[in-house]
Structure formats: structure tokens, C-alpha cells
Amino acid sequence: MEKAIQTDFLFAQPSFASGAARVLDLLGVFDDYNRSETPQEADGKAIAADWLVVGQDLCDAIQQQEEDSKAA
């Protein structure tokens, strides 16, 4: 079951090309991270995403149980 909720928004998601460019980036120009205005905002986003994943896991478990019940 595929997770549709992004929980890694606080981390940079570099591409292969940007990773290769970092080899030559001695001054750290390519360092870029997803930012929030305040630590409280970042925590709020992370907690909300965590609870969305918990809800998705519960939905997945219920769906799997229903499928198992139909197959039996």
C-alpha cells in the first residue's frame, strides 16, 4: 500500500545532478533545506504529518482486514 503523505518535508531532497554538483561546491552554495518560520511551525507540521500517517496506517489495516475477510 502506497503512502501518499509526505513526512520528510523538513529534509532536502537533492537530485543526482545536485549531488554531483556538491562535489565541486566548496563554499556550500548548494546547501538548501526546507524551512519554517518558527520551530513551533516546524513541529506543528511534523506532528500533523505524523498523525496523517497514523490515520493512513489505520485505513490500510482496515482495508486489509476487509480484503482478508472477503477472501476467507
N, C-alpha and C positions, 0 to 999 in steps of 0.2 A: 504494500500500500504506500503510495507516494505522499510525501509530506509537502503540503502546499504553503506552509507557513515558514517564513524566513526567520531564523533565530540567530543568525550570525551577522546582523546588520551593524554591529559595533566594530567589526573587523574589516579590514581592507580585503578586497577580492581581486588581486592582481591577475593579469593575463600572462601568458607565456612571454609575449613580447616585452611587457613591462618588467618581468622578472629578468629577462636577458639584458634589458637596458640598465637595470640596477647594478650589474657587474661593473659598468663604467661610471656609475653615479657616485663619485667620491664625496660630493658635498651634500648628499641626501635630498636632492631636489625632488625626487620621485616619491619621497615619503608622504603618504596621504592616507588619512584614516577618516572613517565616518565619525562625525562629531555631533554632540548635543550641546545645547546652550548651557545646561547646568548638569551637575552629577545627578540631581534628582530626576531630571528629564530622562537621562540615560537609564537610570534604574527603573523608572516607570515604563519605559519602552521594553526593557528586558523582562520585567515581571509580566507585563501584558502578553508578550510573545510566549513566555513560559506557560502561562495559563491557556493560551490558544492551542499550544501543542498538547497540553494535558487534555483539553476538550477534544482535539482531533484523535488522540490515542483512545479515548473512551468511545468515540464514534466508530473508530476502526474495530475495536474489540466487540462492540455490539453488532456491527455488520458481520464480522467473522463468526460470531456465535449464531446469528441468524442463518448464515450460509451452512454452518455445520449442522444445525438443527434440520434444515431442509434436506440435506444430503443423507441424514440418518434415517 
